[in-house]
Amino acid sequence: MTTQPIPKVFIIILNWNGLRDTLECLESVERLEYPAKTVVVVDNGSTDGSPEAVRTQAPSVLLLRNETNLGYAGGNNVGIRYALEHGADYIWLLNNDTVVRPDSLATLVSVADATPNLGLASPFIYDYEGPQRLQFGGVIARLADQTFHRVNDPLEREGPTTGGRLVLYGTALLIKASAVKTIGYLDERYFAYREDNDYSMRSLDAGLRNIVVSASKVYHKNSGSLGENSPIKYFFMVRNLYPLWMDRLKGYRRAAYRVRYLSQALRTARECETAGFPAAADACLAGAWNALRGRYGEYDPGATFPRALKRLLYWHPYFWIRVLDWRWGQVALEAIKRFVSRSPRR
C-alpha cells in the first residue's frame, strides 16, 4: 500500500520595511506542523535593514530581493514564479503582519486537497489584538450592484447560490499551483489592494472553486504596512475599485458604472473628511481621477483631482452623490424641501 505524498507548499512572505512584523511572522511559521514547506521572504526594496536581519536571524529561510518596491502584486508574483519553478503544489501568500497557529497550514491544505477543482482557499482570519474577533470569514461580491457583503451564513461561501461570488483576501491566500497555470499571476496594474478580489473572481471565471476553511486560523494586525487611515491606502482602495468592476460588467451596467464609480469615490472622500482625515479624502479623489484616465501601477504622489471639479462636487456633495447614483426621486424631494423652506411665509 503506497502512501500519498504530502503536497509541497511554498510560503511566500512579502516584506517592505516591516522588520519587526516579519521576524514575528517567521517565528510563528517556524512552529508550523507541516513538514513539506519551503519559506520564502520576498523583500520589496526595503531600507530598514530587513534583508540583513532575515539572513542573520532566520538562516533557513530563502530570501529573494527586489531592487525596488514592486507592490503586493508584483512582489508576490516574484515569489509565485520561484515556487512554480521549484515544484510547488501549493503557494501560500502570507502577509508579514500575521501570526499563524501551528496547525493552520496542515488543516488548510488537508481541506484544499480534498476539494475537487480547487482554485483558492483561505483560513479564517482573526484580529491579532483581539483573537476572538473575526476579521475575515468570506466576502460575497455582487455584480448586480457592485457591492461587497460579509458572509454571515456558511452556505453563502459557495457564492453562486446567492447570486454573488465568493472573494478571498490576500492576507493568507492558498493558491493551487495548477490554478496559476490556468488563470495566470496577480494583476500588477493594481500594485496594492483589491488584486486579491480580482484574483478570486478570475478563479471563479475559470470554473474553479474558492473556499474558506473555518478550522484553519490566522491572526492579523490591522494595516501593518501603511496604517489604517493612510492616504496611500485610500488612493489604492478607491482607484482599484474601478478596474475590478469594469473588467467584468457588460452593456448598460458597464456604461452606468462609470458614473456610479465617481459617486462611490465622492462618498468615501466625504466619510474621510467627516472623520477628520482630509489627506485621505484628497487621496480618494486622486485615486478616482487616475482610474478614470486609465493610470494604474504604483502610487503617484503628484496625482490630484482638478480643483474646479472638486469645488463643484463639494458645493453639495450629497446632492451630487444622489445625482450620480441616478436617485432622481430623492433629488426632486430635496429640491422641493429647499424651495418650500425658502419660500416667504404669509
N, C-alpha and C positions, 0 to 999 in steps of 0.2 A: 504494500500500500504506500503510495507516494504522498508526501505532504505538499500542500500548496505553498509556493514561495511567498514570503512576506513582501508586499508591494514596497518598492523603493521610493521613498519620499525625500524630495529636496525642500528644505525650509529656507525661504528667501526672506531675509530681514533687511529692509531698506533703511539706511541711516543718512541723516543730513544734520550735522551739528547737534546730535542727540546723545552725547556720550553717556550720561548717567542712565537715561532710559534704556539705551541699547544694552549696556552691561547688565542691568537688572533683568531685561528680557532674556539675554543669553544664559543667565544663571538659571532661570526657570526652564528654558529649553533643554539645558544640560540634564535636568531631572526627568525629562520625558521618558516614559516607559515604552519606548518604541525603538527596537534595535536597528532597523533598516532606514536610518535617517542620515542625511548629509546637511549640515548647517552652512548656509552661505550668507555672508553680510555683503550687501552691495552698498558701497559708500558713494554718495552723490556730491562729490567735491567738497567735503567738509573742511572747515578751517579751525576746528576746536580741538584737534588732536585725537579725534575719534579713531581713525585708522590705526595709528600707532598703539593706542590703548587696547584696541581689539586684538592686535597681533600679540601684545605682551600678556594680556590677562585672559585671552581665550585662544591659545595657540592651536587648538584642534579645529577651529572654525576657518573655513575658506573665505578669504577676503578678496572681493573684486572692487577695483577703484575706478570711478568715472572722474574725468578731469573737471567736469562742470556738473551743475545740478540739472539732471535730465527730467526732474519731476517724478511724481509717483508712477506714472505710466511708463516713461522712458527708462527709469531706473529699474523698475521691476522687470521690464522686458529683457534687460541685460541678464538678470538672474534666470528668467524663464528659458532663454536661449541656452544658457550654460547647462541648465538642468536637462533639457531635452537632448543636448549633445552628449550627455553623460548617462543616459539610460534611465531617466526618471519615469516612474509610473504615475506619480502624483507630484504636484508642486503646491506647496503651502505658502501663500503670501501672508506674512505675519508682520503687523505693524510693530515698530520698535518700542512703542509705548504700551505694550501689552505684557501680561504675565499669564503663563499657561499652567493649568493643572497637570500633574504627572500623567494622568490617563487620558488627557484631552485628545491627543493625536491618534492614539490607538483606537479610541471609541469612534472618532470621526472617520477614520479610514475603514474600520470594520463595517459601518453602516454604508458608506460610499461604495465599497467594494461589492456589497450585496444589492445595490440599487441598479437595475438594468438601465442602460442608455444614459448614464450619468454624465452631466457636464460639469456642474459646480456644486460645492457643498460648503456650508458654514456652520460653525458651532453656535451655541447661544453665547452672547457677549454681555457680560455684566460689568457694572461700574467698579473701577478699581478702589475708589474711596468708600463706596457703599456696596459691598459684594452681593447684597440681596436685591439690588436694583438692576432690573434688566434693561440694557441699552438697546439690544437688537435680538429679535426672535423671528425676523422676516418682515418684509415690506411688500405690499401689493401696488404695482404701478398700473394705472388705468389709462389706456389710450383714449377712451371716450372723452374724458375731461382733463387729461394731462395732470393728474394728481397722484400723490403717494399716500398710502394708508398703512399704518402699522397693523400687523397681524394680531388679532385677538383670539380667533378660533383656529385651532390646529389644522382643521380641514382646509382652511384657506391657503395653506402653504403649498397646495398643488397648483395654485394660480389659475389655470384655465377654467376651473369650475366656478369661479367668481367673476368672470368677465375681465380679469386683470392678469398681471404677470408677476410671478414671484421674483423679486430682485434681491440680490445679496450685497452686503457691504464688503469692502476690500480689507477690513480690519484683520480677518483671519480666514482668507478665502482659499479653499482647497480646490485645485483645478486638476481634472484628469488629463494626463498628458495627451491622450488621443483627441481630447476636445480641442486642444490648441491647434492640432493639425487640421481640424475641421473649421474652426471659427477664427483662427489667427491670434495675434497678440493684442494687448491692450492698445487702444486708440490714443496715439501720442498727441493728437490735437488738444485733448483735454488737459494735458500736463498734470493737473491735480484736481481731485474731486469730480464725482459723477462718472468717472470712467468705469467704476465697478458696476454702476447701474446699467451703463451701455453694454458692458461685457455680459451681464446677466441676460439682457434682452437678446443679444446675439446668440447666446447659448440656446435660448428657447426658440428663436427663429430657425435654428438649425435642427430642431426636433429633439434636442437634448433635454434632460431634466435638471432642475435646480432643487436642492433640498436644504433644510435646516435641521440639524441634529441636536435636540434638546439635552441629551445626556452628555454631550461634549461642552465643556465650559472654559471660557477665556475671559480674563479681566482686563479692562481697557481704561486708560486715563483719558480725560477729555481734552481733545485738541492739543496734543502734546507738542507738535512741531510749530504751530503758528499761534495758538491761543484761541479761545472761544469767540472773541469779538474782533478778530484780526481783519482789517480791511482787505488784505490779500485773500483771505479765505472767502470773504463775501464776494470779492471780484470773481473768483473762480466758480463759486456756487451758482451765482446768477448767470454768468456768461455761458457756462457749460450746460445749463438747462436748455438752451436754445438748440444746439445740435442734437441733444438727446432725443427731443421730441420731433424736430424737423426731419430727422433721418427716417422717421417711422410713419409720420402722418401722410395722408394722401387726400387729394381732392379738396373739398371745401374746408375740411378740418385743417389742412396744411396752410391754406390761404388765411384762414381766420386766426391761426395761432401766431402769425407774425404780429398781429395787433394785440392779441391777448398776452403775449410774452412781455410786451412793454408794460402792460398793466401789472403783471406779476412783479416785474423789476421795480416799478414805482411803489407798489405796496410794501415790498421788502425794505426799500430805501426809507420809506416813512416810518416803518416799525423801528429801524435802527436809529433814526433821528429822534423819535419819541423816547426811546430807551436811553438816549444820551450818548450815542456813538455816531457823530456827524461824519467822521472819516470813513466809517463802514458804509454809511448811506451814500456818500460820493462814490465809493468803490462799487456799490451795486449798480449805479447808473453807468459808470465807466465800463463795467463788465458787459452790460447790455449793449452799449454803443459799439464795443468791439465785436460782439456776437452778430449784431445786425449788419456789420460791414465785413463779416467773414474773417475776422482776425483771431486766430487761436494760438496755441502754444504757450510759452512761458508768460509770466506776469509782465505787463507793460506799465511801469510806474508813470510814464508820461501820458497815459490814456486818460482823457477827461471827457465828460459829457458836455455838449455845447451849452454855453451859459444861457443863451436866449431861450433855448428849448427847456432848460431846467427851470428858468423863471416862469415860463408859461405853465409848465406842469405843476410847479409848486404854488402857483396862484391859488389853486383849489384842487389839491391832489386827489381827494376822494371823488370829486366830480369827474376828473379825467379817468380814474380807475373804473368808475361805472360806465363811462362812455366807451372806453377801450374794451370792456367786458361785454359790450352790447346790451347793457341793462337799461334800456331806454325808458322803461316804466318808472324806475327809480329816479332817473334824471328828470323826467317830467314832473314827478311828485315833488322833488326837491325844488324845482323852479317855481311851482305853484306856491309852495310854502314860503319861499323867499318873496314872491310877489305880494302875497297876502300880508306878510309881516311888515312890508314896507309901504303898503297902501295907506293913505291918510284916513284916519277914523273920524266919523261924524259924531 
